Amino acid sequence: MKIAIACDHGGYRLKEVLKASMIAQGYEVIDFGTNSEDSVDYPDYAYKAAKAVADKECERGVVVCGTGIGVSIVANKVDGIRCALVHDLFSAKATRQHNDTNMIAMGGRVIGEGLALEILNTWLHTDYEGGRHDQRIEKMMAIEKQ
């Protein structure tokens, strides 16, 4: 699986930890930056990762900023993206099972590395349930076409 990843300065350290874990697990990771803790604007980086997922260049994406809020908002502006801001294991699992999310956002200043890695792995290894959730996702995605 090819995974896009991006961050701003507030998420840089956590992005590097998540990226290393995914690479160690055999995922192909495309890093859209940033590549330091120097101050940058998160929309510039989150958009690139979301666009790669929307254009099917990557199957899923991970975005990180200080809180996860800004990058999740940016990602969800891109047609075809369903990005969830997640800071707990229950939500990481539920958002894949029920919402078939193709991106996840986390806050580097909100959660620790250990929990973030557990969230990432839960999200990556949880399948979409389909069934009753299909029509809800269809309705959600139809909003983009209005």
Short mmCIF file of the C-alpha atoms (twelve columns), coordinates in Angstrom:
data_MODEL
# 
_entry.id   MODEL 
# 
loop_
_atom_site.group_PDB 
_atom_site.id 
_atom_site.type_symbol 
_atom_site.label_atom_id 
_atom_site.label_alt_id 
_atom_site.label_comp_id 
_atom_site.label_asym_id 
_atom_site.label_seq_id 
_atom_site.Cartn_x 
_atom_site.Cartn_y 
_atom_site.Cartn_z 
_atom_site.pdbx_PDB_model_num 
ATOM 1   C CA . MET A 1   0.000   0.000  0.000  1 
ATOM 2   C CA . LYS A 2   1.252   3.480  -0.900 1 
ATOM 3   C CA . ILE A 3   0.600   6.112  1.765  1 
ATOM 4   C CA . ALA A 4   0.926   9.892  1.488  1 
ATOM 5   C CA . ILE A 5   2.174   11.729 4.561  1 
ATOM 6   C CA . ALA A 6   2.532   15.439 5.278  1 
ATOM 7   C CA . CYS A 7   2.869   17.838 8.178  1 
ATOM 8   C CA . ASP A 8   3.643   21.344 9.251  1 
ATOM 9   C CA . HIS A 9   6.314   22.336 11.756 1 
ATOM 10  C CA . GLY A 10  4.084   21.401 14.706 1 
ATOM 11  C CA . GLY A 11  3.665   17.873 13.414 1 
ATOM 12  C CA . TYR A 12  7.157   17.287 12.046 1 
ATOM 13  C CA . ARG A 13  8.506   15.105 14.860 1 
ATOM 14  C CA . LEU A 14  5.405   12.904 14.967 1 
ATOM 15  C CA . LYS A 15  5.333   12.633 11.177 1 
ATOM 16  C CA . GLU A 16  8.869   11.286 11.196 1 
ATOM 17  C CA . VAL A 17  7.963   8.643  13.809 1 
ATOM 18  C CA . LEU A 18  4.832   7.570  11.899 1 
ATOM 19  C CA . LYS A 19  6.704   7.492  8.606  1 
ATOM 20  C CA . ALA A 20  9.501   5.337  10.010 1 
ATOM 21  C CA . SER A 21  6.973   2.885  11.433 1 
ATOM 22  C CA . MET A 22  5.107   2.557  8.153  1 
ATOM 23  C CA . ILE A 23  8.325   2.044  6.187  1 
ATOM 24  C CA . ALA A 24  9.445   -0.608 8.685  1 
ATOM 25  C CA . GLN A 25  6.131   -2.400 8.110  1 
ATOM 26  C CA . GLY A 26  6.709   -2.445 4.357  1 
ATOM 27  C CA . TYR A 27  4.447   0.408  3.284  1 
ATOM 28  C CA . GLU A 28  5.581   2.697  0.506  1 
ATOM 29  C CA . VAL A 29  5.463   6.197  1.978  1 
ATOM 30  C CA . ILE A 30  5.432   9.358  -0.117 1 
ATOM 31  C CA . ASP A 31  6.465   12.315 2.059  1 
ATOM 32  C CA . PHE A 32  5.047   15.671 0.988  1 
ATOM 33  C CA . GLY A 33  6.917   17.561 3.714  1 
ATOM 34  C CA . THR A 34  7.638   19.648 5.576  1 
ATOM 35  C CA . ASN A 35  11.103  18.451 6.420  1 
ATOM 36  C CA . SER A 36  11.989  20.477 9.500  1 
ATOM 37  C CA . GLU A 37  10.526  22.320 12.464 1 
ATOM 38  C CA . ASP A 38  10.861  25.663 10.680 1 
ATOM 39  C CA . SER A 39  7.527   27.484 10.603 1 
ATOM 40  C CA . VAL A 40  5.420   26.764 7.498  1 
ATOM 41  C CA . ASP A 41  1.772   27.008 6.465  1 
ATOM 42  C CA . TYR A 42  0.015   23.657 6.923  1 
ATOM 43  C CA . PRO A 43  -2.337  24.055 3.924  1 
ATOM 44  C CA . ASP A 44  0.630   23.913 1.552  1 
ATOM 45  C CA . TYR A 45  1.562   20.421 2.721  1 
ATOM 46  C CA . ALA A 46  -1.760  18.840 3.718  1 
ATOM 47  C CA . TYR A 47  -3.216  19.742 0.326  1 
ATOM 48  C CA . LYS A 48  -0.430  17.924 -1.539 1 
ATOM 49  C CA . ALA A 49  -0.999  14.723 0.443  1 
ATOM 50  C CA . ALA A 50  -4.788  14.920 0.062  1 
ATOM 51  C CA . LYS A 51  -4.516  15.561 -3.667 1 
ATOM 52  C CA . ALA A 52  -2.277  12.501 -4.062 1 
ATOM 53  C CA . VAL A 53  -4.916  10.360 -2.344 1 
ATOM 54  C CA . ALA A 54  -7.787  11.913 -4.304 1 
ATOM 55  C CA . ASP A 55  -5.907  11.369 -7.579 1 
ATOM 56  C CA . LYS A 56  -5.269  7.719  -6.599 1 
ATOM 57  C CA . GLU A 57  -1.486  8.202  -6.582 1 
ATOM 58  C CA . CYS A 58  -1.639  6.960  -2.977 1 
ATOM 59  C CA . GLU A 59  -4.222  4.678  -1.398 1 
ATOM 60  C CA . ARG A 60  -4.357  6.486  1.935  1 
ATOM 61  C CA . GLY A 61  -2.903  9.518  3.644  1 
ATOM 62  C CA . VAL A 62  -1.715  10.712 7.035  1 
ATOM 63  C CA . VAL A 63  -1.482  14.397 7.941  1 
ATOM 64  C CA . VAL A 64  -0.127  15.935 11.136 1 
ATOM 65  C CA . CYS A 65  0.008   19.457 12.522 1 
ATOM 66  C CA . GLY A 66  0.128   20.763 16.076 1 
ATOM 67  C CA . THR A 67  -3.506  19.909 16.796 1 
ATOM 68  C CA . GLY A 68  -4.504  17.926 13.699 1 
ATOM 69  C CA . ILE A 69  -7.417  20.299 13.192 1 
ATOM 70  C CA . GLY A 70  -5.999  22.499 10.441 1 
ATOM 71  C CA . VAL A 71  -4.656  19.645 8.325  1 
ATOM 72  C CA . SER A 72  -7.921  17.707 8.640  1 
ATOM 73  C CA . ILE A 73  -9.914  20.719 7.452  1 
ATOM 74  C CA . VAL A 74  -7.591  21.209 4.489  1 
ATOM 75  C CA . ALA A 75  -7.696  17.534 3.515  1 
ATOM 76  C CA . ASN A 76  -11.491 17.476 3.636  1 
ATOM 77  C CA . LYS A 77  -11.645 20.397 1.189  1 
ATOM 78  C CA . VAL A 78  -10.282 18.073 -1.528 1 
ATOM 79  C CA . ASP A 79  -12.953 16.282 -3.551 1 
ATOM 80  C CA . GLY A 80  -12.983 12.581 -2.692 1 
ATOM 81  C CA . ILE A 81  -11.262 12.818 0.675  1 
ATOM 82  C CA . ARG A 82  -12.712 11.529 3.920  1 
ATOM 83  C CA . CYS A 83  -10.221 12.558 6.599  1 
ATOM 84  C CA . ALA A 84  -10.853 11.958 10.286 1 
ATOM 85  C CA . LEU A 85  -9.098  13.735 13.133 1 
ATOM 86  C CA . VAL A 86  -8.359  10.908 15.561 1 
ATOM 87  C CA . HIS A 87  -6.750  10.866 18.995 1 
ATOM 88  C CA . ASP A 88  -8.133  7.593  20.402 1 
ATOM 89  C CA . LEU A 89  -8.213  3.928  19.361 1 
ATOM 90  C CA . PHE A 90  -11.992 3.560  19.262 1 
ATOM 91  C CA . SER A 91  -12.333 6.391  16.738 1 
ATOM 92  C CA . ALA A 92  -9.417  5.074  14.663 1 
ATOM 93  C CA . LYS A 93  -11.206 1.755  14.252 1 
ATOM 94  C CA . ALA A 94  -14.707 3.179  13.830 1 
ATOM 95  C CA . THR A 95  -13.713 5.696  11.189 1 
ATOM 96  C CA . ARG A 96  -12.387 2.906  8.966  1 
ATOM 97  C CA . GLN A 97  -15.254 0.496  9.671  1 
ATOM 98  C CA . HIS A 98  -18.077 3.009  9.252  1 
ATOM 99  C CA . ASN A 99  -16.712 5.916  7.201  1 
ATOM 100 C CA . ASP A 100 -14.122 4.183  4.994  1 
ATOM 101 C CA . THR A 101 -11.772 7.100  5.659  1 
ATOM 102 C CA . ASN A 102 -8.905  7.425  3.236  1 
ATOM 103 C CA . MET A 103 -6.987  9.880  5.399  1 
ATOM 104 C CA . ILE A 104 -6.297  10.369 9.068  1 
ATOM 105 C CA . ALA A 105 -5.135  13.472 10.926 1 
ATOM 106 C CA . MET A 106 -3.390  13.718 14.279 1 
ATOM 107 C CA . GLY A 107 -1.968  16.467 16.463 1 
ATOM 108 C CA . GLY A 108 1.706   16.305 17.285 1 
ATOM 109 C CA . ARG A 109 1.145   18.543 20.304 1 
ATOM 110 C CA . VAL A 110 -1.924  16.599 21.451 1 
ATOM 111 C CA . ILE A 111 -0.898  12.951 21.742 1 
ATOM 112 C CA . GLY A 112 2.270   11.044 22.437 1 
ATOM 113 C CA . GLU A 113 4.184   8.923  19.981 1 
ATOM 114 C CA . GLY A 114 3.119   5.604  21.504 1 
ATOM 115 C CA . LEU A 115 -0.592  6.308  21.233 1 
ATOM 116 C CA . ALA A 116 -0.158  7.831  17.772 1 
ATOM 117 C CA . LEU A 117 1.529   4.642  16.562 1 
ATOM 118 C CA . GLU A 118 -1.288  2.511  18.006 1 
ATOM 119 C CA . ILE A 119 -3.864  4.750  16.309 1 
ATOM 120 C CA . LEU A 120 -2.043  4.553  12.996 1 
ATOM 121 C CA . ASN A 121 -1.741  0.773  13.136 1 
ATOM 122 C CA . THR A 122 -5.376  0.338  14.140 1 
ATOM 123 C CA . TRP A 123 -6.470  2.569  11.277 1 
ATOM 124 C CA . LEU A 124 -4.215  0.862  8.744  1 
ATOM 125 C CA . HIS A 125 -5.322  -2.652 9.732  1 
ATOM 126 C CA . THR A 126 -9.070  -2.052 10.025 1 
ATOM 127 C CA . ASP A 127 -11.291 -2.819 7.050  1 
ATOM 128 C CA . TYR A 128 -14.386 -0.992 5.934  1 
ATOM 129 C CA . GLU A 129 -17.542 -2.913 6.868  1 
ATOM 130 C CA . GLY A 130 -19.663 -1.774 3.925  1 
ATOM 131 C CA . GLY A 131 -23.331 -2.780 4.071  1 
ATOM 132 C CA . ARG A 132 -25.476 -0.233 5.890  1 
ATOM 133 C CA . HIS A 133 -22.633 2.271  5.757  1 
ATOM 134 C CA . ASP A 134 -22.526 2.388  1.942  1 
ATOM 135 C CA . GLN A 135 -25.571 4.611  1.531  1 
ATOM 136 C CA . ARG A 136 -24.331 6.980  4.213  1 
ATOM 137 C CA . ILE A 137 -20.993 7.381  2.477  1 
ATOM 138 C CA . GLU A 138 -22.755 7.884  -0.857 1 
ATOM 139 C CA . LYS A 139 -24.837 10.667 0.705  1 
ATOM 140 C CA . MET A 140 -21.743 12.216 2.290  1 
ATOM 141 C CA . MET A 141 -19.801 12.194 -0.964 1 
ATOM 142 C CA . ALA A 142 -22.790 13.520 -2.949 1 
ATOM 143 C CA . ILE A 143 -22.562 16.739 -0.935 1 
ATOM 144 C CA . GLU A 144 -19.305 17.531 -2.786 1 
ATOM 145 C CA . LYS A 145 -21.211 17.496 -6.087 1 
ATOM 146 C CA . GLN A 146 -23.783 20.104 -5.017 1 
# 
